[in-house]
Amino acid sequence: MRSIILILGCVVTNSFGQLSLRKGMTSVGKIGFDLKVLLPSLCSAFGNYFVLVGFFLYGISAILWMAVLSRVEVGFAYPFVSLSYVMVILLSWLLLRENLPPIRIAGVLVICLGVYLVSRS
């Protein structure tokens, strides 16, 4: 049970990290790959509070993931990471007002079914 809690902690911190990065990058704008634009864009991005919080949450997620891998088989744990997709899709719809078409909802349901099946093994 403790391993599942660690896995879910990893999923939650990863998901909120993704949402934080998205929020930060919407205020920074597009990053171009032209060398004259790239460096100023990256400096702007790494100076953004939400981008920094996003990377911090990714770091916490990575530490939790290391704890998970020290306890359970990766073949069992890794499918749970797909719950991050589910969480990001739902939270981006709720918090960021992003689009949620029916086909994406169907995909989320398939992911949930797959995670359920893996958890039963």
C-alpha positions in Angstrom: 0.0 0.0 0.0 2.9 2.4 0.8 4.2 1.9 -2.7 0.9 2.8 -4.3 0.9 6.0 -2.2 4.4 6.8 -3.4 3.3 6.2 -7.0 0.3 8.4 -6.6 2.5 11.1 -5.1 4.7 10.9 -8.1 1.7 11.2 -10.4 0.3 14.2 -8.6 3.6 16.1 -8.4 4.3 15.3 -12.0 0.9 16.5 -13.1 0.9 19.7 -11.2 4.5 20.3 -12.5 3.1 20.0 -16.0 0.3 22.4 -15.3 2.6 24.9 -13.7 4.9 24.8 -16.7 2.0 25.3 -19.1 0.7 28.3 -17.1 4.2 29.8 -17.0 4.8 29.3 -20.7 1.5 30.9 -21.7 2.8 34.1 -20.1 6.3 33.7 -21.6 5.1 32.9 -25.1 6.5 30.7 -27.8 10.1 29.7 -27.7 11.8 30.0 -31.1 14.7 28.0 -32.2 16.5 30.8 -34.0 19.7 31.4 -31.9 18.9 35.1 -31.7 15.5 34.3 -30.1 16.3 31.1 -28.2 18.5 32.5 -25.4 16.3 35.4 -24.5 13.2 33.1 -24.6 14.9 30.6 -22.3 16.0 33.3 -19.9 12.5 34.6 -19.8 11.1 31.2 -19.2 13.5 30.3 -16.4 12.8 33.7 -14.8 9.1 32.8 -14.6 7.7 31.7 -11.2 5.4 29.1 -12.6 8.1 27.5 -14.8 10.4 27.3 -11.8 7.7 25.8 -9.6 7.0 23.3 -12.5 10.6 22.2 -12.5 10.7 22.0 -8.7 7.7 19.7 -8.8 9.3 17.5 -11.5 12.3 17.2 -9.2 10.1 16.1 -6.3 8.4 13.6 -8.7 11.7 12.2 -9.7 12.8 11.7 -6.1 9.5 9.9 -5.3 9.9 7.8 -8.4 13.4 6.7 -7.2 11.7 5.6 -3.9 9.1 3.7 -5.9 11.6 1.9 -8.0 13.5 0.8 -4.9 10.4 -1.0 -3.7 8.5 -2.4 -6.6 9.1 -3.8 -10.1 9.1 -1.2 -12.8 6.7 -3.3 -14.9 4.2 -2.9 -12.1 4.8 0.8 -11.3 5.3 2.3 -14.7 1.7 1.8 -16.0 0.5 4.0 -13.1 2.5 6.9 -14.5 -0.2 7.0 -17.3 -2.5 8.3 -14.6 -0.6 11.6 -15.1 -2.2 11.8 -18.5 -5.6 11.5 -17.0 -4.9 14.0 -14.2 -3.3 16.5 -16.6 -6.2 16.3 -19.1 -8.8 16.7 -16.4 -7.0 19.5 -14.5 -6.1 21.4 -17.7 -9.8 21.3 -18.6 -10.9 22.4 -15.1 -8.2 24.9 -14.2 -6.8 26.2 -17.6 -10.1 25.9 -19.5 -8.5 23.8 -22.2 -10.5 21.8 -24.7 -11.8 18.3 -23.8 -13.3 16.6 -26.9 -15.2 13.3 -26.5 -12.4 11.3 -28.1 -10.0 12.4 -25.5 -12.5 11.4 -22.8 -12.7 8.0 -24.4 -8.9 7.7 -24.3 -8.8 8.7 -20.6 -11.3 5.9 -19.9 -9.1 3.4 -21.8 -6.1 4.5 -19.8 -8.0 4.1 -16.5 -9.1 0.6 -17.5 -5.5 -0.4 -18.4 -4.2 0.9 -15.0 -6.9 -1.0 -13.2 -6.0 -4.2 -15.0 -2.3 -3.8 -14.2 -3.0 -3.0 -10.6 -4.8 -6.4 -10.3 -1.7 -8.3 -11.4 
